[in-house]
Amino acid sequence: MTESPAYFSGRVARWGLLGSALLLGLIVLATAAVNYRGALDLSATVARGQGEALLQAVRRSNRGAQPQTLAQDLSDLLDEQRELGLTYVAIVDRRGMTTVSAGELLSTPPHARRLREPLIELGKERVIMVAPGSPPGAPPPRPRLRGPEQPSFDPPPDGPAPGDPRPGGKTQRRRRPSGGANMILIEFEPLLSNQLRARALNSLLAGVIGSLGLMLAVGIFWRLSMRADRVDRDMVEQRHLATLGEMSAVLAHEIRNPLAALKGHAQLLEEQLIDDQRARKKAGRVVSEAQRLEQLINSLLDFVRSGKVQKEQVDPGLLLQEAARSIDPDRFKLSLSESPRQWPLDPVRMRRLLVNLLENALQASPEHSLVDVELRVQGDTLLIAIHDRGKGIAEGESERIFEPFHTTRVRGVGLGLAVARRIAEGHGGSIKALNHQSGGAVFEVRVPAT
C-alpha cells in the first residue's frame, strides 16, 4: 500500500524531534561535565587557600615561641584551628624527620626530597601542605621608618646594617631570612572544597538524570507516535479494504447470475454436441473458463466477508488432514505427533486458510516433491508450519505477497494469501512468510488459545 505524504511528513517531523532531543541531551551532559570540571578546579583552589591561611597561622604561632614550649604551642594552635579543618601540624627538618608535632596524621607524609619546595597534595578527605617555616624563637620583624610615613624593617640588632663597609674594604650583602632549616607540615580537612565538590557532583547527577529523562520521554513519545501511525495506516487500509469489499461484493453478485446461466448453457451444449468433437471441445473450454471465473468470484467473496469468527472446539489435526485430502494427499508429509486434540477455531474459515496455503505450497514446489506440514502447540499458541520446496521468497516480498491481487503467477489472482491472513487475524493470530535455511519458503500460522 502506498504511503501518503502526511505519513512521510510525520516521519520527518519525528526524526527531527528525535535528533533535537538527542542534541539537547548531549548539550546538557556536556554542560554538566564542564561545570563539574570547573568546580573541581575551584575546589582545589579553595583548598589551597585554606591551607595557606592555616600555614600563616602556624607561622605566627611559631614566631617568638621557645623550643621547650613549641609542642604545647602547636597543640593549642591545633585546638584553635580545629573548627577550620586543621587536624595535624608538625615541624619537619630537611631530612624529613619530625621534630615536634600535634594531632594525628592520617595521610602518608611526603618523601624527604619533596620537602625542598612548598607542595600540596589533595586527597579525598584530607589535604597535606608543606611550606618553609620560621625557626622557633625567631622574633617578629620590627618596622622602621625610611621617611615620614613609610614603614620598613630594622637591620638585625647584633650586626652591622646590610651594605655597610666591613674591615678589609668588603661590603656585606643583605641576606633574606631563610626561615631556618625547618619546614611546616599540616594536614587539614578541606571543608569548603568538599562542599563544592559535593554540589558539583549533585549538579552533574542532576544533568545526567535530566538528560536521560528527556531522552526517555522522547523515546516514549516516539513509540506512541509510531503506534498512532500504525493505527492510522490500519484504519486507512481498513477503509480501503471496505471500499474494495463493497465494490467486489456488488460486482460478484452482479456477475454470478449471468455467469451461472452461461456455465449452465455451456454444459448443456457440451452434452448435446456428441458428434461434433470440435464444437464440443469449444463448449468445454467455455465451461472451464466459467468455472475459473466462478472460483475468482468465490475468492473475492471470501476476502470481503467480514462476519464474526465463530469459534468452537475442533480437532486441528483432523481439519488439516481433510484440507490435504481435498487437494492431493500424496503430496503432503504431515507431522501431527504433537497436535492437540482440541483448539478453539472456526472450522469453515480455518479449512479455507489451510486449503489456500497448501495450494500455494504445491504451486511453488516442483512436480512430485513433498510439502512438509507441521502442527504443534508452542506455549499457548497453535503453530502451523508449511514448508514448500520452491525457490523461496524474493527480498522485500515477505509482506507484499499478502497484499490483495499481488501475485507472481500468470494465472493467479493474488487473493489466496490475502484471504489466509485475514482469517488468521480474525482468529486473533498472525501469519508470516520466511525462507528456510535448507531452501524453499515456510509459512507460519499462529493462533492463540483465547
GUBA-483202 format. One record per residue (C-alpha): residue number from 1; residue in three letters; x, y, z negated. Coordinates in steps of 0.5 Angstrom, whole numbers, plus 500, padded with zeros to 3 digits. Layout:
BEGIN
{num->NUM residuo->ALA px->X py->Y pz->Z}
...
END
This chain:
BEGIN
{num->1 residuo->MET px->500 py->500 pz->500}
{num->2 residuo->THR px->503 py->507 pz->502}
{num->3 residuo->GLU px->504 py->511 pz->496}
{num->4 residuo->SER px->501 py->518 pz->496}
{num->5 residuo->PRO px->505 py->525 pz->496}
{num->6 residuo->ALA px->502 py->526 pz->489}
{num->7 residuo->TYR px->506 py->520 pz->487}
{num->8 residuo->PHE px->512 py->522 pz->489}
{num->9 residuo->SER px->512 py->529 pz->487}
{num->10 residuo->GLY px->510 py->526 pz->480}
{num->11 residuo->ARG px->516 py->521 pz->480}
{num->12 residuo->VAL px->521 py->527 pz->482}
{num->13 residuo->ALA px->518 py->531 pz->476}
{num->14 residuo->ARG px->519 py->525 pz->471}
{num->15 residuo->TRP px->526 py->524 pz->474}
{num->16 residuo->GLY px->527 py->532 pz->473}
{num->17 residuo->LEU px->525 py->532 pz->466}
{num->18 residuo->LEU px->529 py->526 pz->464}
{num->19 residuo->GLY px->535 py->529 pz->467}
{num->20 residuo->SER px->534 py->535 pz->463}
{num->21 residuo->ALA px->532 py->532 pz->457}
{num->22 residuo->LEU px->539 py->528 pz->457}
{num->23 residuo->LEU px->543 py->534 pz->459}
{num->24 residuo->LEU px->540 py->538 pz->453}
{num->25 residuo->GLY px->541 py->532 pz->448}
{num->26 residuo->LEU px->549 py->532 pz->451}
{num->27 residuo->ILE px->549 py->539 pz->449}
{num->28 residuo->VAL px->546 py->538 pz->442}
{num->29 residuo->LEU px->551 py->533 pz->441}
{num->30 residuo->ALA px->557 py->537 pz->444}
{num->31 residuo->THR px->555 py->543 pz->440}
{num->32 residuo->ALA px->554 py->539 pz->433}
{num->33 residuo->ALA px->561 py->536 pz->435}
{num->34 residuo->VAL px->565 py->542 pz->436}
{num->35 residuo->ASN px->561 py->545 pz->430}
{num->36 residuo->TYR px->564 py->539 pz->426}
{num->37 residuo->ARG px->571 py->540 pz->428}
{num->38 residuo->GLY px->571 py->547 pz->427}
{num->39 residuo->ALA px->568 py->546 pz->420}
{num->40 residuo->LEU px->574 py->541 pz->418}
{num->41 residuo->ASP px->579 py->546 pz->420}
{num->42 residuo->LEU px->576 py->551 pz->416}
{num->43 residuo->SER px->575 py->547 pz->410}
{num->44 residuo->ALA px->583 py->545 pz->411}
{num->45 residuo->THR px->584 py->553 pz->411}
{num->46 residuo->VAL px->580 py->554 pz->405}
{num->47 residuo->ALA px->583 py->548 pz->401}
{num->48 residuo->ARG px->590 py->551 pz->403}
{num->49 residuo->GLY px->587 py->558 pz->400}
{num->50 residuo->GLN px->585 py->555 pz->394}
{num->51 residuo->GLY px->592 py->551 pz->393}
{num->52 residuo->GLU px->596 py->558 pz->394}
{num->53 residuo->ALA px->591 py->561 pz->388}
{num->54 residuo->LEU px->593 py->555 pz->384}
{num->55 residuo->LEU px->600 py->556 pz->385}
{num->56 residuo->GLN px->600 py->563 pz->384}
{num->57 residuo->ALA px->597 py->562 pz->377}
{num->58 residuo->VAL px->602 py->557 pz->376}
{num->59 residuo->ARG px->608 py->561 pz->377}
{num->60 residuo->ARG px->605 py->567 pz->373}
{num->61 residuo->SER px->605 py->562 pz->367}
{num->62 residuo->ASN px->612 py->560 pz->369}
{num->63 residuo->ARG px->615 py->566 pz->368}
{num->64 residuo->GLY px->617 py->568 pz->361}
{num->65 residuo->ALA px->616 py->561 pz->359}
{num->66 residuo->GLN px->621 py->558 pz->355}
{num->67 residuo->PRO px->623 py->551 pz->357}
{num->68 residuo->GLN px->621 py->548 pz->350}
{num->69 residuo->THR px->614 py->550 pz->351}
{num->70 residuo->LEU px->614 py->549 pz->358}
{num->71 residuo->ALA px->610 py->543 pz->357}
{num->72 residuo->GLN px->605 py->546 pz->353}
{num->73 residuo->ASP px->604 py->552 pz->357}
{num->74 residuo->LEU px->603 py->547 pz->363}
{num->75 residuo->SER px->597 py->544 pz->359}
{num->76 residuo->ASP px->594 py->550 pz->357}
{num->77 residuo->LEU px->594 py->552 pz->364}
{num->78 residuo->LEU px->591 py->546 pz->367}
{num->79 residuo->ASP px->585 py->547 pz->362}
{num->80 residuo->GLU px->584 py->554 pz->364}
{num->81 residuo->GLN px->584 py->552 pz->371}
{num->82 residuo->ARG px->581 py->545 pz->371}
{num->83 residuo->GLU px->574 py->548 pz->373}
{num->84 residuo->LEU px->577 py->551 pz->379}
{num->85 residuo->GLY px->579 py->544 pz->381}
{num->86 residuo->LEU px->586 py->543 pz->378}
{num->87 residuo->THR px->588 py->536 pz->376}
{num->88 residuo->TYR px->595 py->536 pz->376}
{num->89 residuo->VAL px->601 py->540 pz->375}
{num->90 residuo->ALA px->609 py->539 pz->375}
{num->91 residuo->ILE px->616 py->542 pz->375}
{num->92 residuo->VAL px->620 py->538 pz->380}
{num->93 residuo->ASP px->627 py->538 pz->382}
{num->94 residuo->ARG px->630 py->538 pz->389}
{num->95 residuo->ARG px->631 py->530 pz->388}
{num->96 residuo->GLY px->624 py->529 pz->387}
{num->97 residuo->MET px->625 py->528 pz->379}
{num->98 residuo->THR px->619 py->531 pz->375}
{num->99 residuo->THR px->622 py->535 pz->369}
{num->100 residuo->VAL px->615 py->537 pz->366}
{num->101 residuo->SER px->608 py->535 pz->368}
{num->102 residuo->ALA px->601 py->536 pz->365}
{num->103 residuo->GLY px->595 py->532 pz->367}
{num->104 residuo->GLU px->594 py->525 pz->371}
{num->105 residuo->LEU px->597 py->525 pz->379}
{num->106 residuo->LEU px->592 py->520 pz->383}
{num->107 residuo->SER px->595 py->521 pz->390}
{num->108 residuo->THR px->602 py->519 pz->392}
{num->109 residuo->PRO px->607 py->524 pz->391}
{num->110 residuo->PRO px->611 py->526 pz->397}
{num->111 residuo->HIS px->618 py->524 pz->398}
{num->112 residuo->ALA px->624 py->528 pz->395}
{num->113 residuo->ARG px->627 py->530 pz->402}
{num->114 residuo->ARG px->620 py->533 pz->404}
{num->115 residuo->LEU px->621 py->538 pz->398}
{num->116 residuo->ARG px->625 py->542 pz->402}
{num->117 residuo->GLU px->620 py->547 pz->404}
{num->118 residuo->PRO px->612 py->548 pz->402}
{num->119 residuo->LEU px->608 py->543 pz->404}
{num->120 residuo->ILE px->600 py->541 pz->403}
{num->121 residuo->GLU px->597 py->534 pz->404}
{num->122 residuo->LEU px->590 py->534 pz->405}
{num->123 residuo->GLY px->587 py->527 pz->402}
{num->124 residuo->LYS px->579 py->525 pz->402}
{num->125 residuo->GLU px->578 py->527 pz->395}
{num->126 residuo->ARG px->585 py->530 pz->392}
{num->127 residuo->VAL px->590 py->535 pz->395}
{num->128 residuo->ILE px->597 py->536 pz->394}
{num->129 residuo->MET px->601 py->542 pz->395}
{num->130 residuo->VAL px->609 py->543 pz->393}
{num->131 residuo->ALA px->612 py->550 pz->393}
{num->132 residuo->PRO px->618 py->553 pz->390}
{num->133 residuo->GLY px->617 py->556 pz->383}
{num->134 residuo->SER px->620 py->561 pz->378}
{num->135 residuo->PRO px->626 py->558 pz->374}
{num->136 residuo->PRO px->623 py->557 pz->367}
{num->137 residuo->GLY px->624 py->563 pz->362}
{num->138 residuo->ALA px->625 py->568 pz->368}
{num->139 residuo->PRO px->623 py->575 pz->366}
{num->140 residuo->PRO px->618 py->578 pz->371}
{num->141 residuo->PRO px->621 py->584 pz->375}
{num->142 residuo->ARG px->621 py->591 pz->373}
{num->143 residuo->PRO px->619 py->596 pz->377}
{num->144 residuo->ARG px->623 py->602 pz->378}
{num->145 residuo->LEU px->621 py->609 pz->382}
{num->146 residuo->ARG px->625 py->611 pz->388}
{num->147 residuo->GLY px->621 py->617 pz->389}
{num->148 residuo->PRO px->616 py->621 pz->385}
{num->149 residuo->GLU px->610 py->615 pz->386}
{num->150 residuo->GLN px->614 py->609 pz->390}
{num->151 residuo->PRO px->615 py->603 pz->385}
{num->152 residuo->SER px->621 py->599 pz->386}
{num->153 residuo->PHE px->625 py->593 pz->383}
{num->154 residuo->ASP px->631 py->595 pz->378}
{num->155 residuo->PRO px->637 py->591 pz->379}
{num->156 residuo->PRO px->639 py->585 pz->374}
{num->157 residuo->PRO px->641 py->588 pz->368}
{num->158 residuo->ASP px->647 py->584 pz->367}
{num->159 residuo->GLY px->651 py->586 pz->373}
{num->160 residuo->PRO px->652 py->592 pz->378}
{num->161 residuo->ALA px->647 py->594 pz->383}
{num->162 residuo->PRO px->647 py->591 pz->389}
{num->163 residuo->GLY px->651 py->595 pz->394}
{num->164 residuo->ASP px->656 py->598 pz->389}
{num->165 residuo->PRO px->663 py->597 pz->390}
{num->166 residuo->ARG px->667 py->592 pz->386}
{num->167 residuo->PRO px->674 py->591 pz->385}
{num->168 residuo->GLY px->678 py->590 pz->391}
{num->169 residuo->GLY px->674 py->594 pz->395}
{num->170 residuo->LYS px->669 py->589 pz->397}
{num->171 residuo->THR px->661 py->590 pz->397}
{num->172 residuo->GLN px->657 py->585 pz->393}
{num->173 residuo->ARG px->651 py->584 pz->398}
{num->174 residuo->ARG px->644 py->583 pz->394}
{num->175 residuo->ARG px->641 py->576 pz->393}
{num->176 residuo->ARG px->634 py->575 pz->393}
{num->177 residuo->PRO px->632 py->571 pz->387}
{num->178 residuo->SER px->631 py->564 pz->390}
{num->179 residuo->GLY px->627 py->562 pz->384}
{num->180 residuo->GLY px->631 py->556 pz->382}
{num->181 residuo->ALA px->632 py->549 pz->384}
{num->182 residuo->ASN px->625 py->547 pz->381}
{num->183 residuo->MET px->619 py->546 pz->385}
{num->184 residuo->ILE px->612 py->546 pz->383}
{num->185 residuo->LEU px->607 py->540 pz->385}
{num->186 residuo->ILE px->600 py->541 pz->384}
{num->187 residuo->GLU px->594 py->536 pz->385}
{num->188 residuo->PHE px->587 py->539 pz->386}
{num->189 residuo->GLU px->580 py->537 pz->388}
{num->190 residuo->PRO px->578 py->542 pz->394}
{num->191 residuo->LEU px->571 py->544 pz->391}
{num->192 residuo->LEU px->569 py->549 pz->397}
{num->193 residuo->SER px->573 py->545 pz->402}
{num->194 residuo->ASN px->569 py->538 pz->400}
{num->195 residuo->GLN px->562 py->542 pz->400}
{num->196 residuo->LEU px->564 py->545 pz->407}
{num->197 residuo->ARG px->566 py->538 pz->410}
{num->198 residuo->ALA px->559 py->535 pz->407}
{num->199 residuo->ARG px->555 py->541 pz->410}
{num->200 residuo->ALA px->558 py->540 pz->417}
{num->201 residuo->LEU px->557 py->532 pz->416}
{num->202 residuo->ASN px->550 py->533 pz->415}
{num->203 residuo->SER px->549 py->538 pz->421}
{num->204 residuo->LEU px->553 py->533 pz->425}
{num->205 residuo->LEU px->548 py->528 pz->423}
{num->206 residuo->ALA px->542 py->532 pz->424}
{num->207 residuo->GLY px->544 py->534 pz->431}
{num->208 residuo->VAL px->545 py->526 pz->433}
{num->209 residuo->ILE px->538 py->525 pz->430}
{num->210 residuo->GLY px->535 py->531 pz->433}
{num->211 residuo->SER px->538 py->529 pz->440}
{num->212 residuo->LEU px->536 py->521 pz->439}
{num->213 residuo->GLY px->529 py->523 pz->437}
{num->214 residuo->LEU px->529 py->528 pz->443}
{num->215 residuo->MET px->531 py->522 pz->448}
{num->216 residuo->LEU px->527 py->517 pz->444}
{num->217 residuo->ALA px->521 py->522 pz->445}
{num->218 residuo->VAL px->523 py->523 pz->453}
{num->219 residuo->GLY px->523 py->515 pz->453}
{num->220 residuo->ILE px->516 py->514 pz->450}
{num->221 residuo->PHE px->513 py->520 pz->455}
{num->222 residuo->TRP px->517 py->516 pz->461}
{num->223 residuo->ARG px->514 py->510 pz->459}
{num->224 residuo->LEU px->507 py->513 pz->458}
{num->225 residuo->SER px->507 py->517 pz->465}
{num->226 residuo->MET px->509 py->510 pz->468}
{num->227 residuo->ARG px->504 py->507 pz->465}
{num->228 residuo->ALA px->499 py->512 pz->467}
{num->229 residuo->ASP px->502 py->512 pz->475}
{num->230 residuo->ARG px->501 py->504 pz->475}
{num->231 residuo->VAL px->493 py->505 pz->472}
{num->232 residuo->ASP px->492 py->511 pz->478}
{num->233 residuo->ARG px->495 py->506 pz->483}
{num->234 residuo->ASP px->491 py->501 pz->481}
{num->235 residuo->MET px->485 py->505 pz->481}
{num->236 residuo->VAL px->487 py->507 pz->488}
{num->237 residuo->GLU px->488 py->500 pz->490}
{num->238 residuo->GLN px->481 py->498 pz->487}
{num->239 residuo->ARG px->477 py->504 pz->490}
{num->240 residuo->HIS px->481 py->502 pz->497}
{num->241 residuo->LEU px->479 py->494 pz->496}
{num->242 residuo->ALA px->472 py->496 pz->494}
{num->243 residuo->THR px->471 py->500 pz->500}
{num->244 residuo->LEU px->474 py->495 pz->504}
{num->245 residuo->GLY px->470 py->490 pz->501}
{num->246 residuo->GLU px->464 py->493 pz->502}
{num->247 residuo->MET px->465 py->494 pz->510}
{num->248 residuo->SER px->468 py->487 pz->510}
{num->249 residuo->ALA px->461 py->484 pz->507}
{num->250 residuo->VAL px->457 py->488 pz->512}
{num->251 residuo->LEU px->461 py->486 pz->518}
{num->252 residuo->ALA px->461 py->479 pz->515}
{num->253 residuo->HIS px->453 py->479 pz->514}
{num->254 residuo->GLU px->452 py->482 pz->521}
{num->255 residuo->ILE px->457 py->477 pz->525}
{num->256 residuo->ARG px->455 py->471 pz->521}
{num->257 residuo->ASN px->448 py->470 pz->524}
{num->258 residuo->PRO px->449 py->471 pz->531}
{num->259 residuo->LEU px->456 py->467 pz->530}
{num->260 residuo->ALA px->451 py->461 pz->527}
{num->261 residuo->ALA px->447 py->462 pz->533}
{num->262 residuo->LEU px->453 py->462 pz->538}
{num->263 residuo->LYS px->456 py->456 pz->535}
{num->264 residuo->GLY px->450 py->452 pz->535}
{num->265 residuo->HIS px->448 py->453 pz->542}
{num->266 residuo->ALA px->455 py->451 pz->544}
{num->267 residuo->GLN px->455 py->445 pz->540}
{num->268 residuo->LEU px->448 py->443 pz->544}
{num->269 residuo->LEU px->451 py->445 pz->550}
{num->270 residuo->GLU px->457 py->441 pz->549}
{num->271 residuo->GLU px->453 py->435 pz->547}
{num->272 residuo->GLN px->449 py->435 pz->554}
{num->273 residuo->LEU px->455 py->436 pz->558}
{num->274 residuo->ILE px->457 py->429 pz->558}
{num->275 residuo->ASP px->458 py->428 pz->566}
{num->276 residuo->ASP px->462 py->435 pz->567}
{num->277 residuo->GLN px->468 py->434 pz->562}
{num->278 residuo->ARG px->471 py->440 pz->565}
{num->279 residuo->ALA px->465 py->444 pz->562}
{num->280 residuo->ARG px->464 py->440 pz->556}
{num->281 residuo->LYS px->472 py->442 pz->554}
{num->282 residuo->LYS px->470 py->449 pz->555}
{num->283 residuo->ALA px->464 py->449 pz->551}
{num->284 residuo->GLY px->468 py->445 pz->545}
{num->285 residuo->ARG px->473 py->451 pz->546}
{num->286 residuo->VAL px->467 py->456 pz->544}
{num->287 residuo->VAL px->465 py->451 pz->538}
{num->288 residuo->SER px->472 py->451 pz->535}
{num->289 residuo->GLU px->473 py->459 pz->536}
{num->290 residuo->ALA px->466 py->460 pz->533}
{num->291 residuo->GLN px->469 py->455 pz->527}
{num->292 residuo->ARG px->475 py->460 pz->526}
{num->293 residuo->LEU px->471 py->466 pz->526}
{num->294 residuo->GLU px->467 py->463 pz->521}
{num->295 residuo->GLN px->473 py->461 pz->517}
{num->296 residuo->LEU px->475 py->468 pz->517}
{num->297 residuo->ILE px->468 py->471 pz->515}
{num->298 residuo->ASN px->468 py->466 pz->509}
{num->299 residuo->SER px->475 py->468 pz->507}
{num->300 residuo->LEU px->473 py->476 pz->508}
{num->301 residuo->LEU px->467 py->474 pz->503}
{num->302 residuo->ASP px->472 py->470 pz->498}
{num->303 residuo->PHE px->476 py->476 pz->498}
{num->304 residuo->VAL px->471 py->481 pz->497}
{num->305 residuo->ARG px->467 py->477 pz->492}
{num->306 residuo->SER px->467 py->481 pz->485}
{num->307 residuo->GLY px->463 py->477 pz->481}
{num->308 residuo->LYS px->465 py->475 pz->474}
{num->309 residuo->VAL px->469 py->469 pz->473}
{num->310 residuo->GLN px->465 py->463 pz->470}
{num->311 residuo->LYS px->470 py->459 pz->465}
{num->312 residuo->GLU px->469 py->452 pz->463}
{num->313 residuo->GLN px->473 py->447 pz->460}
{num->314 residuo->VAL px->475 py->443 pz->466}
{num->315 residuo->ASP px->481 py->438 pz->468}
{num->316 residuo->PRO px->486 py->442 pz->472}
{num->317 residuo->GLY px->490 py->435 pz->474}
{num->318 residuo->LEU px->483 py->433 pz->477}
{num->319 residuo->LEU px->482 py->439 pz->480}
{num->320 residuo->LEU px->489 py->439 pz->483}
{num->321 residuo->GLN px->488 py->432 pz->486}
{num->322 residuo->GLU px->481 py->434 pz->489}
{num->323 residuo->ALA px->485 py->440 pz->493}
{num->324 residuo->ALA px->490 py->436 pz->495}
{num->325 residuo->ARG px->486 py->430 pz->498}
{num->326 residuo->SER px->482 py->436 pz->502}
{num->327 residuo->ILE px->488 py->438 pz->506}
{num->328 residuo->ASP px->493 py->432 pz->506}
{num->329 residuo->PRO px->494 py->427 pz->500}
{num->330 residuo->ASP px->500 py->424 pz->503}
{num->331 residuo->ARG px->504 py->431 pz->504}
{num->332 residuo->PHE px->504 py->433 pz->496}
{num->333 residuo->LYS px->508 py->430 pz->491}
{num->334 residuo->LEU px->504 py->431 pz->484}
{num->335 residuo->SER px->507 py->432 pz->477}
{num->336 residuo->LEU px->502 py->431 pz->472}
{num->337 residuo->SER px->505 py->428 pz->467}
{num->338 residuo->GLU px->505 py->434 pz->462}
{num->339 residuo->SER px->498 py->436 pz->465}
{num->340 residuo->PRO px->493 py->438 pz->459}
{num->341 residuo->ARG px->486 py->434 pz->459}
{num->342 residuo->GLN px->482 py->441 pz->459}
{num->343 residuo->TRP px->483 py->448 pz->460}
{num->344 residuo->PRO px->478 py->454 pz->461}
{num->345 residuo->LEU px->478 py->455 pz->468}
{num->346 residuo->ASP px->472 py->457 pz->474}
{num->347 residuo->PRO px->473 py->450 pz->478}
{num->348 residuo->VAL px->470 py->453 pz->484}
{num->349 residuo->ARG px->475 py->459 pz->485}
{num->350 residuo->MET px->481 py->455 pz->482}
{num->351 residuo->ARG px->480 py->450 pz->487}
{num->352 residuo->ARG px->480 py->455 pz->492}
{num->353 residuo->LEU px->486 py->458 pz->489}
{num->354 residuo->LEU px->489 py->451 pz->490}
{num->355 residuo->VAL px->487 py->450 pz->497}
{num->356 residuo->ASN px->490 py->457 pz->499}
{num->357 residuo->LEU px->497 py->455 pz->496}
{num->358 residuo->LEU px->497 py->448 pz->498}
{num->359 residuo->GLU px->495 py->450 pz->505}
{num->360 residuo->ASN px->500 py->456 pz->505}
{num->361 residuo->ALA px->506 py->451 pz->503}
{num->362 residuo->LEU px->504 py->446 pz->508}
{num->363 residuo->GLN px->504 py->451 pz->514}
{num->364 residuo->ALA px->511 py->454 pz->511}
{num->365 residuo->SER px->514 py->447 pz->511}
{num->366 residuo->PRO px->517 py->442 pz->516}
{num->367 residuo->GLU px->513 py->437 pz->519}
{num->368 residuo->HIS px->513 py->430 pz->515}
{num->369 residuo->SER px->516 py->434 pz->509}
{num->370 residuo->LEU px->513 py->433 pz->502}
{num->371 residuo->VAL px->511 py->439 pz->498}
{num->372 residuo->ASP px->512 py->439 pz->490}
{num->373 residuo->VAL px->507 py->441 pz->486}
{num->374 residuo->GLU px->508 py->441 pz->478}
{num->375 residuo->LEU px->502 py->442 pz->473}
{num->376 residuo->ARG px->504 py->443 pz->466}
{num->377 residuo->VAL px->503 py->447 pz->459}
{num->378 residuo->GLN px->508 py->453 pz->457}
{num->379 residuo->GLY px->507 py->456 pz->451}
{num->380 residuo->ASP px->499 py->458 pz->451}
{num->381 residuo->THR px->499 py->458 pz->459}
{num->382 residuo->LEU px->498 py->453 pz->464}
{num->383 residuo->LEU px->503 py->453 pz->469}
{num->384 residuo->ILE px->502 py->451 pz->476}
{num->385 residuo->ALA px->508 py->451 pz->481}
{num->386 residuo->ILE px->508 py->449 pz->488}
{num->387 residuo->HIS px->515 py->448 pz->492}
{num->388 residuo->ASP px->515 py->448 pz->499}
{num->389 residuo->ARG px->521 py->446 pz->504}
{num->390 residuo->GLY px->520 py->452 pz->508}
{num->391 residuo->LYS px->525 py->458 pz->510}
{num->392 residuo->GLY px->524 py->462 pz->503}
{num->393 residuo->ILE px->521 py->469 pz->502}
{num->394 residuo->ALA px->525 py->475 pz->506}
{num->395 residuo->GLU px->528 py->480 pz->502}
{num->396 residuo->GLY px->523 py->485 pz->500}
{num->397 residuo->GLU px->517 py->481 pz->502}
{num->398 residuo->SER px->515 py->478 pz->495}
{num->399 residuo->GLU px->510 py->483 pz->493}
{num->400 residuo->ARG px->508 py->484 pz->500}
{num->401 residuo->ILE px->505 py->477 pz->502}
{num->402 residuo->PHE px->500 py->478 pz->497}
{num->403 residuo->GLU px->497 py->484 pz->501}
{num->404 residuo->PRO px->491 py->483 pz->505}
{num->405 residuo->PHE px->492 py->482 pz->512}
{num->406 residuo->HIS px->499 py->481 pz->511}
{num->407 residuo->THR px->502 py->475 pz->515}
{num->408 residuo->THR px->508 py->473 pz->519}
{num->409 residuo->ARG px->504 py->467 pz->523}
{num->410 residuo->VAL px->501 py->468 pz->529}
{num->411 residuo->ARG px->494 py->465 pz->528}
{num->412 residuo->GLY px->494 py->467 pz->521}
{num->413 residuo->VAL px->489 py->473 pz->518}
{num->414 residuo->GLY px->493 py->474 pz->511}
{num->415 residuo->LEU px->488 py->473 pz->506}
{num->416 residuo->GLY px->489 py->466 pz->503}
{num->417 residuo->LEU px->495 py->469 pz->498}
{num->418 residuo->ALA px->491 py->475 pz->497}
{num->419 residuo->VAL px->485 py->471 pz->495}
{num->420 residuo->ALA px->489 py->467 pz->491}
{num->421 residuo->ARG px->492 py->473 pz->487}
{num->422 residuo->ARG px->485 py->476 pz->486}
{num->423 residuo->ILE px->483 py->469 pz->483}
{num->424 residuo->ALA px->489 py->469 pz->478}
{num->425 residuo->GLU px->488 py->476 pz->476}
{num->426 residuo->GLY px->480 py->474 pz->475}
{num->427 residuo->HIS px->482 py->469 pz->470}
{num->428 residuo->GLY px->487 py->474 pz->466}
{num->429 residuo->GLY px->493 py->471 pz->469}
{num->430 residuo->SER px->498 py->472 pz->475}
{num->431 residuo->ILE px->502 py->469 pz->481}
{num->432 residuo->LYS px->509 py->471 pz->483}
{num->433 residuo->ALA px->513 py->468 pz->489}
{num->434 residuo->LEU px->520 py->467 pz->489}
{num->435 residuo->ASN px->526 py->463 pz->492}
{num->436 residuo->HIS px->528 py->456 pz->490}
{num->437 residuo->GLN px->535 py->455 pz->489}
{num->438 residuo->SER px->535 py->449 pz->493}
{num->439 residuo->GLY px->531 py->452 pz->499}
{num->440 residuo->GLY px->524 py->454 pz->500}
{num->441 residuo->ALA px->519 py->458 pz->496}
{num->442 residuo->VAL px->516 py->457 pz->490}
{num->443 residuo->PHE px->509 py->460 pz->488}
{num->444 residuo->GLU px->508 py->460 pz->480}
{num->445 residuo->VAL px->501 py->461 pz->478}
{num->446 residuo->ARG px->500 py->462 pz->470}
{num->447 residuo->VAL px->493 py->462 pz->467}
{num->448 residuo->PRO px->493 py->464 pz->459}
{num->449 residuo->ALA px->488 py->459 pz->455}
{num->450 residuo->THR px->484 py->465 pz->453}
END
